[in-house]
Amino acid sequence: MAFTPLHDRVLVRRIESEEKTKGGLIIPDSAKEKPAEGEVIAVGAGAKDENGGRIAMDVKSGDRILFGKWSGTEVTVDGEELLIMKESDILGVISASAAAAAA
Protein backbone atom coordinates (compact mmCIF):
# COMPACT_ATOMS: atom_id res chain seq x y z
CA MET A 1 0.00 0.00 0.00
CA ALA A 2 1.33 3.40 -0.95
CA PHE A 3 -0.18 5.35 1.96
CA THR A 4 1.41 6.24 5.30
CA PRO A 5 -0.57 8.24 7.88
CA LEU A 6 1.12 11.25 9.48
CA HIS A 7 1.78 11.90 13.16
CA ASP A 8 -0.62 10.03 15.51
CA ARG A 9 -3.04 8.83 12.85
CA VAL A 10 -3.82 5.23 11.89
CA LEU A 11 -5.30 3.65 8.77
CA VAL A 12 -7.99 1.07 9.63
CA ARG A 13 -9.94 -1.55 7.68
CA ARG A 14 -13.38 -2.25 9.15
CA ILE A 15 -14.07 -5.88 10.08
CA GLU A 16 -17.59 -6.75 8.99
CA SER A 17 -19.92 -8.30 11.54
CA GLU A 18 -21.89 -11.51 11.14
CA GLU A 19 -24.92 -11.38 8.83
CA LYS A 20 -26.89 -13.68 11.15
CA THR A 21 -27.82 -13.42 14.79
CA LYS A 22 -26.91 -16.19 17.22
CA GLY A 23 -30.48 -17.45 16.85
CA GLY A 24 -30.04 -17.80 13.07
CA LEU A 25 -31.99 -14.71 11.92
CA ILE A 26 -30.52 -12.97 8.86
CA ILE A 27 -29.88 -9.26 9.38
CA PRO A 28 -30.76 -7.13 6.29
CA ASP A 29 -28.20 -4.55 5.12
CA SER A 30 -30.56 -1.69 5.99
CA ALA A 31 -30.63 -2.78 9.65
CA LYS A 32 -26.88 -3.30 10.05
CA GLU A 33 -24.77 -0.81 11.91
CA LYS A 34 -21.31 0.02 10.71
CA PRO A 35 -18.87 -2.16 12.59
CA ALA A 36 -16.83 -0.55 15.34
CA GLU A 37 -14.11 -3.18 15.04
CA GLY A 38 -11.21 -3.00 12.64
CA GLU A 39 -7.71 -4.01 11.72
CA VAL A 40 -4.87 -1.50 11.74
CA ILE A 41 -3.32 -1.33 8.26
CA ALA A 42 -0.73 1.43 8.79
CA VAL A 43 0.37 3.78 11.57
CA GLY A 44 2.04 7.16 11.62
CA ALA A 45 5.33 7.93 13.35
CA GLY A 46 3.57 9.33 16.45
CA ALA A 47 2.76 12.77 17.77
CA LYS A 48 5.46 15.16 18.92
CA ASP A 49 5.81 16.26 22.53
CA GLU A 50 6.66 19.78 23.71
CA ASN A 51 10.39 19.14 23.24
CA GLY A 52 10.02 17.86 19.67
CA GLY A 53 10.50 14.20 20.55
CA ARG A 54 8.19 11.50 19.23
CA ILE A 55 5.54 9.89 21.42
CA ALA A 56 5.49 6.19 20.56
CA MET A 57 2.26 4.73 19.14
CA ASP A 58 0.45 2.11 21.25
CA VAL A 59 -0.93 0.26 18.20
CA LYS A 60 0.85 -1.40 15.28
CA SER A 61 -0.09 -2.81 11.90
CA GLY A 62 -2.12 -5.99 12.23
CA ASP A 63 -3.73 -5.10 15.60
CA ARG A 64 -7.49 -5.68 15.92
CA ILE A 65 -9.06 -2.64 17.54
CA LEU A 66 -12.36 -1.23 18.77
CA PHE A 67 -13.25 2.37 17.98
CA GLY A 68 -16.17 4.74 18.47
CA LYS A 69 -19.17 4.62 16.16
CA TRP A 70 -18.48 8.04 14.61
CA SER A 71 -14.67 7.86 14.69
CA GLY A 72 -12.43 8.54 11.75
CA THR A 73 -12.75 9.83 8.22
CA GLU A 74 -13.71 7.46 5.42
CA VAL A 75 -11.26 7.38 2.52
CA THR A 76 -10.69 5.18 -0.52
CA VAL A 77 -7.14 3.89 -0.95
CA ASP A 78 -6.29 1.51 -3.81
CA GLY A 79 -10.03 1.00 -4.42
CA GLU A 80 -10.71 -0.09 -0.82
CA GLU A 81 -12.81 1.88 1.67
CA LEU A 82 -10.75 2.53 4.82
CA LEU A 83 -10.79 4.86 7.82
CA ILE A 84 -8.17 7.34 8.97
CA MET A 85 -8.42 8.20 12.66
CA LYS A 86 -6.34 9.60 15.47
CA GLU A 87 -4.91 7.09 17.89
CA SER A 88 -6.96 8.73 20.65
CA ASP A 89 -10.17 7.61 18.83
CA ILE A 90 -9.21 3.98 19.41
CA LEU A 91 -10.97 2.54 22.45
CA GLY A 92 -8.81 -0.54 22.83
CA VAL A 93 -6.86 -3.39 21.27
CA ILE A 94 -8.50 -6.82 21.12
CA SER A 95 -6.11 -9.47 22.38
CA ALA A 96 -5.53 -12.61 20.31
CA SER A 97 -7.35 -14.77 22.87
CA ALA A 98 -10.38 -12.44 22.99
CA ALA A 99 -10.55 -12.31 19.18
CA ALA A 100 -10.48 -16.11 18.97
CA ALA A 101 -13.25 -16.37 21.58
CA ALA A 102 -15.40 -13.87 19.65
CA ALA A 103 -15.08 -15.82 16.40
N, C-alpha and C positions, 0 to 999 in steps of 0.2 A: 504494500500500500504506500502511496506517495504522499501521505499526509501525516504531519507531526503537530500535535497541539502545542500551544505556547504556554509558558508559565505553569500555573496550577490547574490546567484544564486536562480533561480526559476524553477520549473518543470511545463511545460505548455502542455495542450492538444489543438491541433488545432481545430477550429470550422469550419466545412466544409461550403462552400458557396452554394448558390442555384444552381441547375443544369439547370435552365431555366432563360432566360432573362425576363425583365419586359414585353416585347412584346410577350413572349411565345415560343421563340426559344430555343431548347435544345442545351446545350453546351457540345460537346464531351470531354471525359477525356483528350485527347491529347491537347486540346486548353485551358484547365483550368490552372490557376495559383495556386500555393500553397497559401492557405489562410494566411493572415497576422493578423488574429484575433484568439484569443484563450482564454482558461479558465485556471487560475492558479490552479494547483493541490496541490503543496507543495512549501514552501518557506524556505530558510535558516535562520539562526539566525541574519544575517546582517554582514556587513563588520566591521572591527575594525578601530578606529581612531588612531591618533598618540600616544595617551595616553593609548591605550589598551581597551578603552571602546567600546561598540557596537553602531553602527549607525542603528537606527530602520529602518525596511523595510517599504516602502510606499504601497506595495501591500500585499494582504493576500489570502489565499485559497478561491476559489470561485469567485474571481474577473474576469471580462471579460476584456481583454486587447487588444491593438493593438501593433504590433511589426514590425520591419523592415523585408523586404523580405528575406534577407540573414542572419537573426539573429539566434543564437542558434546552438546547436549541436543535431542532431537527435539520439535518443536512443530508445531501446525497453525495457520496464519495464513491467513485468507480461504479456507479449504477446501483449502489446499495444505500438504503435509508439508515442513517446512524444518528446518534446524539452526541453533541459536544456539551459538556457541563464542567463546572468548577468542582474540584475535589470536595469542597465543603457541602455540595449538594448530595454527596453519597452518604447514605445512612449507615451502611455497614458492608463488610465483606462476608460472603457465605463460605463457611469452611467446607473442605472436601467431604467431611463426614456428614454435615448437614445437607449438602447438595445431593449426596447419594441417598439419604433418607427421604428427601422430598421427591425423588424420582420414582 
